[in-house]
Amino acid sequence: MSGQTNQAENLWSVGGVEEPDFVLEEDDQFGLGALEGVNDRIPEPIDDDALTAGPALFDDAPDAANAAFDQAGDLIAPPAPISENGVLTDQPIPRITINAFCDRAEIARLIDLAAQDRRLSKAHVKIEMGGVDAAVARLAAQASPNLLILDTISHGAQMLGALDRLAEVVEEGCKVVIIGAVNDIPLFRELMRRGVSEYLVPPIQPLSLIRTIAALYVSPDKPFLGRLISVIGARGGVGASTIAHNIAWSISERQEAGASLVDLDLNFGTAALDFNQDPAQSIADALVAPDRADEVFLDRIMTRQTQRLNLFAAPGKLEREYELEPAAFETVIERIRRGGPFIVLDLPHQWSPWVKQTLLASDDVVIVATPDLASLRNTKNLVDLIKASRPYDSPPRVVVNMCGVPKRPEVPLKDFGEALGVPIAQSIMFEPALFGVAANNGQMLGESQPLSKPAQAIDELAAALTGRKPVEQKRPSLTAKLPFLKR
């Protein structure tokens, strides 16, 4: 798919999936949902007696496989768990090899759709038809992958016999996920006893499969990665940097969550200016030497704006021209993500490989526009690209800024949102005096005018991005305004 860097190979013979570059399907249904015809092929649940005892297929068979169903209901394979802070299964899956062997064309298509997701962009995925028999033949002649996905319509002794043959050719360390047709607890227990990592039954959404894989390979012991929020302007001069800076401040001070603001407009960035800072070093020092950008180095170039807000400022000078590879940005951003739960990227208004890659790799995208035709066109292009390239993520959030400029013809907000196909997340009125005072004082709106409508809109947006409730700002009482009235 355009905009993705994964290496999915469609080796199955039922026809590849061709995705348009910038077009989203009109039904807006992300995933396959119930797979047509599958239920007709699902046999009756098998008895415990039908599960013939066999050897453990893999050395990492869990000792307490039955414990997984001590409190189970009728559902065999619930969706893969998400960690308490919502981070574990949202992390990028490492560079692993995944081989899938399918009996059903619809399952092959589902795996192909999952392989195109940004979380699997580093994985190498191969899909073949033929089910377990094809897997046995293939793996007898080549090395085993890190993960083996088997789609099979067989059940009972037939399935277990095929798995016994597979165990003879699969190398140690290979994890196995089976997509079966029998929703039966005894079968699940037997497969877990034999070392199968997970057993799923349709209907399955691509995102559920992605989270299942993530649960196997993204360990809580590995480096933590915070949630990445990218803010970009639909065109120049729409106030995207101002919105980005205020979002980062609101996350840290209103939501009281750790946040890092990264100004990636290397020549004309204004984060240091807006926060009244003059750092000796900048994010450019890390980008020109990404291999040196360890925790100590990043801590040296970082400015601690508040107790919870860290600032990685841009140079703000024209001393040099920067021609950096996308890999440099990817490396530095990933290492900054290890330092806190939320990272806000202030992206420049330019279209380059690293900007596109960063947008598509982000957990959330905020597009700032103004209510004019040029912004509408550019925002539409960005929204369509991002939605088509990230079908299992939330759509980008659109902020329409500088509404109500005197004597300026504007596109009505209702028409603006309908043309985009996504709701307007926030609209912010044109109040140059309010923003100007805050900028001149090196403050954010929440500091200078916390009760103003633009400040409240920013707080609501920050709350939505963090998944929390907005913190209500109370108006000061008359007694607070007039201290002489106090007793």
Secondary structure, DSSP 8 states (H G I E B T S, - for coil): -TT-----EE-STT------SS---TT---S--S-TTHHHH------GGGS-----SSTT--TTGGGGGTT--S-SS------TTS-GGGS---S-EEEEEES-HHHHHHHHHHHTSGGGTTSEEEEEESHHHHHHHHHTTS---SEEEEE----HHHHHHHHHHHHTT--TT-EEEEE-S---HHHHHHHHHTT-SEEE-SS--HHHHHHHHHHHH--TTS----EEEEEEESSTTS-HHHHHHHHHHHHHHTS---EEEEE--TTT--HHHHTT---SS-HHHHHTSGGG--HHHHHHH-EE-SSSEEEE----S-S------HHHHHHHHHHHHTT-SEEEEE--S---HHHHHHHHH-SEEEEEE-SSHHHHHHHHHHHHHHHHH-TTS---EEEEEEET-TT-----HHHHHHHHTS-EEEEEE--HHHHHHHHHTT--HHHH-TTSHHHHHHHHHHHHHHTS---------HHHH-GGG--
